[in-house]
């Protein structure tokens, strides 16, 4: 697992798009609010993105929420929320 950023704000939409979304979808770029399903993503793509987020940031993402907001911005928000929750945990 990669070292997690110390601050949730250090995770950027551009970073998430470049390091997780684009490789999984096999595309050169995605806009922050571009729906993954517009790139023929399937549920397996979203599961892989969640697995990549775990490997890179050490966070477990709630898949239903990723399905609700299937964009790089949404994925980034979920990662930040989970990092913040982990930082606040005793």
TAMO-V601718 format. One record per pair of residues at least 12 apart in sequence whose C-alpha atoms are under 7 Angstrom apart, sorted by the first residue. I is the first residue (numbers start at 1). J is the second residue. Records with the same first field share a line. If there is no record, write none. Layout:
BEGIN
I->J, J
END
This chain:
BEGIN
1->55, 56, 58
2->55, 56, 57
3->57
4->56, 57, 58
8->80, 83, 84
9->80
11->76, 80
12->76
13->32, 72, 73, 76
16->72, 76
17->30, 72
20->49, 52
21->49, 72
24->45, 49
25->41
32->71, 72, 73
33->71, 72, 73
34->71
35->70, 71
36->70, 71
59->79, 82, 83
61->78
END
